[in-house]
Amino acid sequence: MQEERTNVSRAYLAGRRWLRGIRPERRHLRADTVAAMPSAVSSVPDGMASAALIGVSPVVGLYSSIVGPVFGGLTTSTRMMIVSTTTAAALAAASALEGVPPSDRPAALFLLTIIAGALMIGAGLARLGRYTRFVSHSVMTGFLTGVAASIIFGQLSDLAGAETSGDSNIAEALDLLLHLGRVDPASAIVGLATLAILFGLKRTRASSFSALLALLLPTLAMVLFGLDSVAQVRDGGAIPRGIPLPALPELRMLSFELVAGAAAVTVIVLVQGAGVSESAPNQDGSPSSMNKDFIGQGIANVAVGIFRGQPVGGSVSGTALSLAMGARTRWAAIMSGLLLLPIVVLLSGLVGLVPVPVLAGVLIFAAIGAIRPGTAAMIWRTGKASTIAMVATFVATLFLPVAAAVGIGVALSLILQLNQESMDLRIVQLTAQPDGHFREGPGPTRLTSHEATVLDVYGSLLYAGSKTMQKRLPDPAGTEGAAVIIRLRGRTALGATFYRMMADYSRKLADTGGRLYLSGLEPELLEQARRAGGMDMSGPVRALPATEILGESTWKALHEAGAWLVRHRTDLRSPGTGEDPTAGAADDEDPRTRPEDR
């Protein structure tokens, strides 16, 4: 009973903190409302275009642009984040629904959105936010560039008003290029006029309203000049009026492909959301929680799916625009959704008049803006591994379903991470100095007989790193009675592979009359080494625990190795005597005495 009361009390206090955190501040409300207006206006063409990309009614994108910012603004820890439609998430959803008949696509989309939201909430509760760092910058750049290129290729036929065929967006673009006679001049003019408006106003004061002007002006021109050959949104089906009521998803649409597509959407949304969290820190300096942002975006997607929308996520462009307009609190994001509500209610009937080439132009403009040539060039100059990751992900995104491309990108990131950790390993030699310090130098390739060699290792010693270390350790072959000290201070984890490698190396040393010392081991690792077995900790291998004084355990290992070398040489000179004239004396010396006295 007492435990239940405690849980209720904690939930009550958490609820009060949440309500206090979302309460609007009167001093910032006006600035947030002003900042929300351009975001709400720009959501009209962006939402419609992203829905058209999926192959559903453009109104679906508008619904998502209302519900997403409201629920996302209320729940994410990054208060400036605007959770809305994104082209990457839309493309992932379109890929997942590619085999679904057009009549079933809306119902499948709503279910996919809810599943993606549930996966995001689960990722946040499982505290998986830290794993977003395993998706490298190179892979993400390749993916986003591939998404942008795929959007451009896929929208060219709509921009030109031409019928094309092909198994992929690239094939359709190539088919258009080979059959330019299919281009409808009126559609091409409307589409090119849209691009001209967007690019012409890009660097002007009207840039925040350029998308809306690009939507309205060509539409008015089409109506005034009676361009009947230009396809319109309403040609794809009836446009619903008003806003939808909440509805439960149709579970009959559930399939493995749909869940896989939802997983791909989840990865894309969460990685992009992590980028928004980094680029839009909270105004009061409070830290953002990646896991809370996961949960907030998940809640937004579940709500959007119930209100018959499409996947949403942290919008880089929407958040940047809101910040540029002077947003101060999370209410800028919430208001951007609320302000869109009357627009949709009053103008949803006019959405059907919008020319299809206009939406294609808006998408192409957004895709071109998402390409970062400078970033790609920087990655290209960084090295082969980064270049391979970027190019491979780019090609996979162009020619494979987005779910597969995301999986390849994540797997490639992990493989490159492991490969880098295993290869980025360096062994150096530490030479004792009279003042008590060690001078660092290149690691030796061979050992010197009857001498102690102190080595330090830079890099990961987990898995393949241990095998790389084994190959780079100095070879004891051809030596006699050499001592090797390996400094391991600061290591927090050592695996079974490391202990096996050390057991093999210690046996090679023992075969030549040598001995291995491991210095600076943390107590738990020392106990782990004893439990692991394979190394004779009382003979060829000695392990010395780390102390509070830096270098003390290594000096002690060097002292013990020196004493052992003296005894070893004496035993070689006086075999069979059974006496050790140096035993006991050296071991009693304090390893912290002045080095010159040792």
matplotlib code that plots the C-alpha trace (Angstrom):
import matplotlib.pyplot as plt

x = [0.0, 2.8, 4.6, 1.4, 1.0, 4.6, 4.1, 0.9, 2.7, 5.6, 3.2, 1.3, 4.6, 5.7, 2.4, 2.7, 6.2, 5.0, 2.1, 4.4, 6.8, 4.2, 2.4, 2.7, 4.7, 2.8, 6.0, 6.9, 3.5, 3.4, 6.9, 6.0, 2.7, 4.5, 7.2, 4.5, 2.8, 5.5, 5.8, 2.1, 2.0, 5.0, 3.4, 0.6, 2.7, 5.2, 2.5, 0.6, 3.7, 4.9, 1.4, 1.5, 4.9, 3.3, 0.4, -2.4, -4.6, -2.6, -5.1, -3.5, -0.2, -2.2, -3.8, -0.3, 1.0, -1.8, -1.6, 2.2, 3.4, 0.8, 1.5, 5.2, 5.5, 3.7, 5.9, 9.5, 12.3, 13.8, 11.3, 12.1, 11.6, 8.8, 7.5, 6.0, 6.1, 9.5, 10.4, 12.7, 9.9, 7.5, 9.8, 10.3, 6.5, 6.0, 8.5, 6.8, 3.4, 4.6, 2.8, -0.4, -3.3, -4.3, -7.7, -6.1, -3.1, -4.7, -5.7, -2.3, -0.6, -2.5, -1.6, 2.0, 2.2, 0.8, 3.2, 6.1, 5.0, 4.8, 8.3, 9.6, 8.0, 9.5, 12.9, 12.7, 11.5, 14.4, 16.8, 18.1, 18.9, 22.6, 22.7, 21.9, 25.6, 26.4, 24.8, 27.8, 27.7, 28.9, 26.1, 23.5, 24.8, 24.8, 21.2, 19.8, 21.6, 20.1, 16.7, 17.0, 18.1, 15.3, 12.8, 14.1, 14.1, 10.7, 9.0, 10.3, 7.5, 4.9, 6.7, 6.6, 3.1, 4.4, 3.4, 6.5, 7.3, 10.1, 10.9, 12.5, 12.6, 15.8, 14.3, 11.3, 13.5, 15.5, 12.3, 11.3, 14.6, 14.3, 10.8, 10.7, 7.8, 5.5, 6.1, 3.0, 4.2, 1.6, 2.5, 6.2, 5.6, 3.6, 6.2, 9.2, 7.4, 7.0, 10.7, 11.5, 9.4, 11.0, 14.6, 14.0, 12.6, 15.1, 17.4, 14.9, 12.8, 9.8, 11.6, 9.5, 6.4, 7.9, 6.4, 2.9, 3.4, 4.7, 1.6, -0.9, 0.4, 0.8, -2.6, -4.3, -2.5, -3.7, -7.3, -7.2, -5.7, -7.8, -4.8, -7.0, -4.2, -2.4, -3.2, -4.8, -4.8, -8.6, -8.0, -6.6, -9.9, -12.3, -10.7, -12.3, -13.5, -12.9, -10.8, -11.2, -12.4, -10.2, -10.5, -9.0, -6.6, -7.7, -5.7, -6.5, -3.7, -1.1, 1.8, 5.5, 6.3, 4.3, 6.1, 9.5, 8.5, 7.5, 10.8, 12.6, 10.5, 11.4, 15.1, 14.9, 12.7, 14.8, 18.2, 16.8, 15.3, 18.7, 20.1, 17.4, 18.1, 21.7, 21.0, 18.2, 19.3, 16.8, 16.8, 17.3, 20.3, 18.6, 19.8, 17.6, 17.0, 17.3, 15.1, 12.4, 12.5, 12.0, 9.0, 7.6, 7.9, 6.4, 3.4, 3.0, 3.0, 0.4, -1.8, -1.3, -2.1, -5.3, -6.3, -5.5, -2.2, 1.2, 4.6, 6.0, 9.3, 11.7, 11.8, 15.1, 13.8, 10.6, 12.6, 15.2, 12.5, 10.8, 14.1, 14.9, 11.5, 12.2, 10.6, 11.2, 9.4, 7.7, 4.5, 5.9, 5.7, 2.3, 0.9, 2.3, -0.1, -3.1, -2.8, -3.0, -6.3, -8.5, -6.6, -7.5, -11.1, -11.7, -9.6, -9.6, -12.0, -9.6, -6.8, -8.1, -7.4, -3.7, -1.7, 0.3, 3.4, 3.3, 3.6, 6.3, 8.2, 7.9, 9.3, 12.2, 13.1, 13.1, 15.2, 17.8, 18.0, 18.7, 21.8, 24.9, 27.8, 30.2, 29.5, 29.9, 33.2, 34.5, 33.6, 35.2, 38.5, 38.3, 39.4, 38.4, 36.2, 34.0, 33.8, 32.8, 30.1, 28.7, 28.7, 27.4, 24.5, 23.7, 23.7, 21.6, 19.0, 18.7, 18.2, 16.8, 13.7, 14.3, 13.9, 16.7, 18.8, 18.4, 19.3, 22.4, 23.4, 23.1, 24.9, 27.6, 28.0, 28.5, 30.9, 33.0, 32.9, 34.2, 36.8, 38.0, 38.3, 40.2, 42.6, 43.1, 45.5, 49.0, 51.6, 54.3, 57.3, 57.7, 61.3, 61.8, 63.5, 65.5, 62.9, 60.2, 58.5, 58.3, 59.4, 57.2, 58.6, 57.8, 56.8, 59.6, 59.2, 61.5, 62.5, 65.9, 67.2, 67.5, 65.8, 62.3, 60.3, 57.3, 54.5, 51.4, 48.5, 46.2, 42.9, 40.1, 41.1, 37.7, 37.1, 39.2, 41.3, 42.9, 43.9, 45.4, 47.3, 48.6, 50.0, 51.7, 53.3, 57.1, 58.1, 59.9, 61.4, 65.2, 65.4, 66.1, 64.8, 62.9, 60.3, 57.3, 55.2, 51.9, 50.2, 46.4, 45.4, 42.1, 40.6, 37.1, 36.4, 38.5, 36.9, 37.6, 39.5, 42.0, 42.7, 43.2, 45.6, 47.5, 47.7, 49.1, 51.7, 52.7, 53.3, 55.6, 57.5, 57.7, 59.1, 62.0, 62.4, 60.5, 57.7, 54.6, 53.4, 50.0, 50.0, 47.3, 44.4, 41.2, 40.1, 37.2, 39.3, 42.0, 39.4, 38.0, 41.5, 41.8, 38.4, 39.0, 41.8, 44.3, 47.0, 49.2, 48.9, 51.4, 54.2, 54.7, 52.1, 51.9, 49.1, 49.4, 46.3, 46.0, 46.5, 45.6, 49.0, 49.5, 52.3, 52.8, 51.7, 53.9, 56.9, 56.3, 56.0, 59.3, 60.9, 59.7, 60.7, 64.2, 64.5, 63.3, 65.8, 68.7, 67.6, 67.1, 70.6, 72.0, 70.2, 71.7, 75.2, 74.8, 72.6, 71.6, 72.8, 69.3, 70.2, 68.9, 71.1, 68.7, 65.5, 63.7, 65.9, 64.5, 60.9, 61.0, 61.9, 59.3, 58.3, 57.5, 61.2, 63.1, 63.7, 67.4, 67.6, 66.1]
y = [0.0, 2.4, 1.7, 2.4, 5.7, 6.6, 5.8, 7.9, 10.8, 10.6, 10.5, 13.5, 15.5, 14.6, 15.8, 19.1, 19.6, 18.9, 21.3, 24.0, 23.4, 23.8, 26.8, 29.8, 32.7, 36.0, 37.9, 35.6, 34.8, 37.6, 36.8, 33.1, 33.9, 36.1, 33.5, 30.8, 32.6, 32.0, 28.4, 27.8, 29.4, 27.4, 24.2, 24.5, 23.8, 21.6, 19.4, 19.1, 18.3, 15.6, 13.9, 14.0, 12.3, 9.4, 9.2, 10.3, 13.4, 16.6, 17.3, 14.5, 16.5, 19.5, 17.4, 16.2, 19.8, 20.7, 17.8, 17.1, 20.5, 20.7, 17.3, 17.5, 20.9, 19.8, 16.7, 17.1, 18.3, 20.4, 23.2, 24.9, 21.7, 21.8, 18.2, 18.3, 16.6, 16.0, 14.9, 12.1, 10.5, 11.0, 9.2, 6.3, 6.0, 6.1, 3.3, 1.2, 1.6, 1.1, -2.2, -1.1, -0.4, 3.3, 2.6, 1.0, 3.4, 6.0, 3.4, 1.7, 5.0, 5.9, 2.5, 2.8, 6.2, 4.8, 1.9, 4.2, 6.4, 3.4, 2.3, 5.8, 5.8, 2.3, 3.6, 6.5, 4.3, 1.9, 4.8, 4.1, 7.8, 7.2, 4.8, 7.6, 8.4, 5.1, 6.5, 8.4, 11.8, 10.3, 7.8, 10.4, 12.7, 10.0, 9.0, 12.6, 13.3, 10.1, 11.1, 14.5, 13.1, 10.5, 13.2, 15.3, 12.4, 11.3, 14.7, 15.6, 13.8, 15.7, 19.0, 18.4, 16.9, 13.8, 10.2, 8.1, 4.5, 2.8, 0.6, 3.5, 7.3, 7.3, 5.0, 7.4, 10.4, 8.6, 7.7, 11.4, 12.4, 10.0, 11.0, 14.8, 14.9, 13.8, 17.1, 19.3, 22.9, 24.4, 22.1, 22.7, 26.5, 26.3, 24.1, 26.2, 29.3, 27.8, 27.1, 30.6, 32.2, 30.0, 30.6, 34.2, 35.0, 32.7, 35.5, 38.3, 39.4, 37.6, 34.2, 33.0, 33.4, 32.3, 28.8, 30.2, 32.7, 29.8, 27.9, 30.7, 32.7, 29.7, 28.4, 31.8, 32.0, 28.5, 29.4, 32.8, 31.5, 28.4, 25.9, 22.8, 20.5, 21.0, 18.3, 19.4, 17.8, 17.1, 14.9, 12.3, 12.1, 14.1, 16.4, 16.2, 19.4, 20.5, 18.4, 14.7, 13.1, 10.7, 7.1, 3.8, 2.2, -0.7, -3.7, -5.6, -3.6, -4.9, -6.8, -7.5, -5.0, -2.3, -2.9, -2.9, 0.4, 1.9, 0.8, 2.7, 5.8, 5.5, 5.5, 8.4, 10.5, 9.9, 10.5, 13.8, 14.7, 14.2, 16.7, 19.2, 18.8, 19.7, 22.7, 24.2, 24.2, 25.4, 29.1, 28.9, 26.6, 23.5, 20.3, 18.4, 14.7, 12.6, 9.9, 12.4, 13.8, 10.2, 9.8, 13.3, 12.6, 9.1, 10.7, 13.2, 10.3, 8.3, 11.4, 12.2, 8.6, 8.7, 12.0, 10.3, 11.9, 10.8, 10.4, 13.5, 14.3, 17.1, 19.4, 21.0, 23.7, 24.4, 24.7, 26.9, 29.2, 29.5, 30.4, 33.0, 34.6, 35.0, 32.0, 32.0, 29.0, 25.7, 27.7, 28.9, 25.2, 24.7, 27.9, 27.0, 24.0, 25.9, 28.7, 26.3, 24.9, 27.8, 27.8, 24.1, 24.5, 27.5, 26.6, 22.8, 23.0, 25.1, 22.6, 20.6, 23.5, 23.4, 22.3, 19.1, 20.7, 23.3, 20.6, 19.0, 22.3, 22.8, 19.3, 19.8, 23.1, 21.5, 18.6, 20.9, 22.8, 19.6, 18.8, 20.1, 20.1, 21.6, 18.9, 16.1, 17.6, 17.8, 14.1, 13.2, 14.9, 13.2, 9.7, 6.5, 5.1, 8.2, 8.4, 4.8, 5.1, 8.2, 6.9, 3.4, 4.9, 7.3, 4.5, 2.3, 5.0, 5.6, 2.0, 0.2, 0.6, 3.2, 0.6, -1.4, 1.7, 2.7, -0.8, -0.8, 2.7, 1.7, -1.6, 0.2, 2.8, 0.0, -1.9, 1.3, 2.1, -1.4, -1.4, 2.1, 1.0, -2.2, -0.4, 2.8, 1.3, 2.4, 0.8, 3.1, 2.5, 4.3, 4.9, 5.7, 9.1, 10.1, 12.7, 10.0, 10.6, 8.4, 9.5, 8.2, 6.8, 4.5, 1.0, -1.6, -4.4, -6.7, -7.1, -6.9, -9.8, -9.4, -6.0, -4.7, -3.0, -0.7, -0.4, 1.7, 1.2, 3.8, 2.6, 0.1, -3.3, -4.9, -7.6, -7.1, -4.4, -7.1, -9.0, -5.9, -5.3, -8.9, -8.4, -5.1, -6.3, -6.8, -10.3, -12.2, -14.7, -14.8, -13.1, -14.5, -13.5, -10.3, -8.7, -6.8, -4.4, -3.4, -0.3, -0.6, 2.3, 3.9, 0.8, 0.3, -2.9, -5.8, -8.8, -12.5, -11.9, -9.6, -12.2, -15.0, -12.8, -12.0, -15.7, -16.5, -13.7, -14.7, -18.2, -16.9, -14.9, -17.9, -20.1, -17.6, -17.3, -14.0, -12.6, -10.4, -7.7, -5.9, -2.7, -0.2, -2.6, -1.5, -3.8, -5.2, -5.9, -7.5, -9.9, -10.5, -11.4, -14.0, -15.5, -15.6, -18.2, -18.9, -16.8, -18.1, -15.1, -16.6, -17.3, -15.9, -13.2, -10.6, -8.1, -5.0, -3.0, 0.8, 3.2, 6.8, 7.9, 8.0, 5.8, 4.1, 0.7, 0.9, 2.0, -0.9, -3.4, -2.0, -2.4, -6.0, -6.8, -5.4, -7.5, -10.6, -9.9, -9.8, -13.1, -14.6, -13.6, -14.9, -18.2, -18.5, -17.8, -20.1, -23.0, -25.6, -23.6, -23.1, -19.7, -16.4, -13.6, -10.9, -12.4, -10.4, -7.3, -5.7, -6.7, -4.8, -1.5, 1.2, 1.7, 5.4, 6.2, 8.6, 6.9, 7.6, 5.5, 2.5]
z = [0.0, 0.9, -2.3, -4.3, -2.5, -3.3, -7.0, -7.1, -5.4, -7.9, -10.9, -9.4, -8.9, -12.5, -13.8, -12.0, -13.3, -16.9, -16.6, -15.1, -18.0, -20.8, -19.2, -21.7, -20.5, -21.1, -21.7, -24.6, -26.0, -28.5, -29.9, -30.1, -32.0, -34.5, -35.0, -35.5, -38.4, -41.1, -39.9, -40.2, -43.7, -45.0, -43.6, -46.3, -49.4, -47.5, -46.0, -49.3, -51.2, -48.7, -48.8, -52.6, -52.5, -50.6, -53.0, -50.8, -50.6, -49.9, -47.1, -45.2, -45.0, -43.7, -41.0, -39.9, -39.9, -37.4, -35.0, -35.1, -33.9, -31.1, -29.6, -30.3, -28.8, -25.7, -25.1, -26.5, -24.2, -27.0, -26.7, -30.0, -32.0, -34.5, -35.2, -38.6, -42.0, -43.5, -47.0, -45.7, -43.6, -46.4, -48.9, -46.4, -46.0, -49.7, -50.1, -47.5, -49.1, -52.7, -53.1, -51.4, -53.8, -54.0, -52.4, -49.3, -49.1, -46.7, -44.2, -44.4, -44.0, -40.8, -39.3, -40.3, -38.6, -35.4, -35.4, -36.0, -33.1, -30.8, -31.9, -31.1, -27.7, -27.1, -28.1, -25.7, -22.8, -23.5, -23.5, -26.9, -27.6, -27.1, -30.1, -32.6, -32.5, -34.3, -37.4, -38.7, -40.3, -43.6, -43.7, -42.8, -45.5, -48.1, -47.1, -47.2, -50.5, -51.9, -50.6, -52.2, -55.6, -55.5, -54.9, -57.8, -60.2, -59.1, -59.5, -63.0, -64.8, -62.7, -63.2, -67.0, -67.1, -68.9, -68.6, -67.8, -66.9, -65.0, -62.0, -60.1, -60.0, -62.0, -64.7, -64.9, -65.3, -68.0, -69.8, -69.7, -71.1, -74.0, -74.8, -74.5, -76.9, -74.1, -72.1, -71.8, -72.4, -70.1, -67.2, -67.7, -67.7, -64.4, -62.8, -63.9, -62.8, -59.4, -59.2, -60.5, -57.7, -55.0, -56.1, -56.9, -53.4, -51.6, -50.4, -50.0, -47.1, -48.5, -48.3, -45.4, -47.6, -50.9, -50.7, -50.2, -53.1, -55.3, -54.4, -55.0, -58.0, -60.5, -59.4, -60.1, -63.5, -64.4, -63.5, -65.2, -68.5, -68.5, -68.8, -68.9, -69.8, -66.4, -63.9, -60.6, -57.2, -57.4, -60.4, -58.0, -56.0, -53.9, -51.3, -47.9, -46.2, -42.7, -40.2, -39.5, -36.3, -34.4, -35.7, -34.8, -37.3, -39.5, -38.3, -41.5, -43.1, -40.8, -42.5, -42.1, -44.9, -43.1, -39.8, -41.6, -43.3, -39.9, -38.5, -41.3, -40.7, -37.0, -37.6, -40.0, -37.8, -34.7, -36.3, -37.9, -34.5, -32.8, -35.3, -34.5, -30.8, -31.3, -33.6, -31.5, -27.8, -25.2, -24.6, -20.8, -21.1, -19.8, -21.5, -24.0, -23.4, -26.5, -25.0, -24.0, -27.6, -28.9, -26.7, -27.7, -31.4, -30.8, -29.0, -31.9, -34.5, -32.6, -32.3, -36.0, -37.0, -35.0, -36.7, -40.1, -40.9, -42.1, -40.2, -38.6, -37.0, -35.9, -38.9, -39.5, -41.8, -39.8, -36.5, -38.2, -39.6, -36.2, -34.5, -37.2, -36.6, -32.9, -31.2, -27.4, -26.0, -27.0, -27.7, -31.0, -32.1, -30.6, -32.1, -35.6, -35.5, -34.0, -36.5, -39.4, -38.2, -39.4, -42.7, -43.3, -42.2, -44.5, -47.5, -47.7, -50.6, -52.6, -52.2, -55.2, -57.5, -56.9, -60.0, -59.6, -61.3, -58.5, -55.8, -57.8, -58.0, -54.2, -53.6, -56.1, -54.5, -51.0, -52.2, -53.9, -50.7, -48.7, -50.7, -49.0, -51.6, -49.0, -46.5, -49.1, -50.3, -46.7, -46.1, -49.5, -48.3, -44.9, -46.0, -47.7, -44.9, -44.8, -48.5, -48.9, -46.3, -47.9, -51.5, -50.5, -48.6, -51.4, -54.1, -51.8, -51.3, -55.0, -56.1, -53.0, -50.9, -48.2, -45.4, -46.9, -47.5, -43.9, -42.7, -44.9, -43.6, -40.0, -40.5, -42.4, -39.6, -37.1, -39.3, -39.9, -36.2, -35.3, -38.1, -37.1, -33.4, -34.3, -36.7, -34.9, -32.4, -31.6, -29.3, -27.9, -25.7, -22.4, -21.2, -17.5, -16.9, -13.8, -12.8, -12.4, -15.7, -18.8, -22.2, -25.0, -28.2, -31.1, -30.2, -30.8, -33.3, -31.3, -27.7, -26.1, -24.1, -20.3, -20.4, -19.3, -22.0, -20.9, -23.5, -23.6, -25.9, -27.5, -29.0, -28.2, -26.9, -27.4, -30.0, -33.1, -31.4, -29.2, -32.3, -33.8, -30.6, -30.8, -34.3, -33.2, -30.0, -30.2, -31.2, -28.4, -30.8, -30.8, -27.3, -23.9, -20.6, -21.7, -19.5, -21.1, -19.1, -20.7, -19.1, -19.0, -16.7, -17.6, -19.3, -18.2, -20.2, -21.5, -23.2, -23.5, -26.7, -24.9, -22.2, -24.8, -26.7, -23.5, -22.6, -26.1, -25.8, -22.2, -23.4, -26.2, -23.6, -21.3, -24.1, -24.3, -20.6, -20.4, -18.3, -18.8, -16.5, -16.7, -14.8, -13.8, -13.9, -12.2, -9.4, -11.3, -14.3, -12.1, -10.7, -14.2, -15.4, -12.6, -13.3, -17.1, -16.8, -19.5, -17.9, -15.1, -12.8, -10.3, -12.9, -16.4, -15.9, -13.1, -12.7, -10.7, -9.7, -10.3, -7.5, -6.9, -7.9, -11.7, -12.9, -9.5, -10.6, -13.7, -11.7, -9.3, -12.3, -13.6, -10.2, -9.9, -13.5, -12.7, -9.6, -11.5, -14.3, -11.8, -10.3, -13.7, -14.9, -11.6, -12.0, -15.5, -14.2, -11.2, -12.3, -9.6, -6.6, -5.4, -4.0, -5.0, -3.6, -4.6, -3.4, -0.8, -0.9, -4.0, -3.2, 0.0, -1.6, -1.8, -5.5, -4.8, -3.9, -6.1, -9.5, -9.4, -6.2, -7.8]

ax = plt.figure().add_subplot(projection="3d")
ax.plot(x, y, z, "-o")
ax.set_aspect("equal")
plt.show()
